[in-house]
Amino acid sequence: MHLLIAAAGSGTRMGAACNKLLLPIAGRPILSWTLDAAMAAHSINWIGIVGQPLDKESIMGLVKNYSKPLEWINGGSTRQE
């Protein structure tokens, strides 16, 4: 099974200064918790992360130590794209 993680949000509606998936919970970015769960799921064999180019470096820096294939996918400039 493939998993797409929607990570293109800016966090502005909640008043965050960055992408909400990069905000920490219990000392780690929210996205790290999601990726841990995806790595533990035996049925998931590929992960695509859809995000904004602005966040690519920060997000891909989090995924370098994970074992399943991960691919960055540029999100559109609007929610609909």
C-alpha positions in Angstrom: 0.0 0.0 0.0 1.1 3.6 -0.6 0.6 6.4 1.8 0.3 10.1 0.9 0.9 12.5 3.7 -0.6 16.0 3.1 2.0 18.3 4.5 1.4 21.4 2.5 -0.3 23.5 5.1 1.3 26.8 6.3 -0.2 26.9 9.8 -1.5 30.4 9.3 -5.1 29.7 10.2 -4.0 28.4 13.6 -1.5 31.3 14.1 1.6 29.2 13.7 4.8 30.7 12.4 5.6 27.5 10.4 4.0 24.5 8.8 1.9 22.9 11.6 3.4 19.4 11.0 6.8 20.8 12.0 5.4 22.0 15.4 6.6 19.9 18.3 4.5 17.6 20.4 6.3 15.9 23.3 9.6 17.2 22.0 9.3 16.0 18.4 7.7 17.4 15.2 4.2 16.1 14.6 5.3 14.7 11.3 7.9 12.5 13.0 5.1 10.8 15.0 3.2 10.2 11.8 6.2 8.7 10.1 7.0 6.4 13.0 3.5 5.0 12.7 3.8 4.6 9.0 7.1 2.8 9.3 5.6 0.4 11.9 2.7 -0.5 9.5 3.8 -3.6 7.5 1.2 -2.9 4.8 2.7 0.5 3.9 5.7 0.1 1.5 6.0 3.6 0.0 5.3 7.1 1.4 4.8 10.3 -0.6 4.9 13.6 1.3 3.0 16.4 -0.5 4.4 19.8 0.6 5.4 23.3 -0.3 8.9 23.8 -1.7 9.5 26.3 1.2 9.3 23.4 3.7 11.1 20.7 1.6 14.5 21.0 3.3 13.0 21.0 6.9 10.7 18.0 6.1 13.2 16.0 4.2 15.7 16.5 7.0 13.3 14.6 9.3 13.0 11.6 7.0 16.6 10.8 6.2 16.8 8.0 8.8 13.6 6.1 7.8 13.9 2.8 6.0 10.9 2.8 3.7 11.0 4.6 0.3 9.9 8.2 0.7 9.3 10.7 -2.1 8.8 14.4 -2.0 5.9 15.7 -4.1 5.5 19.5 -4.6 2.0 20.7 -3.6 0.1 23.2 -5.5 -0.2 26.9 -4.7 -3.8 26.4 -3.5 -5.7 23.8 -1.5 -7.5 22.6 -4.7 -4.2 22.2 -6.7 
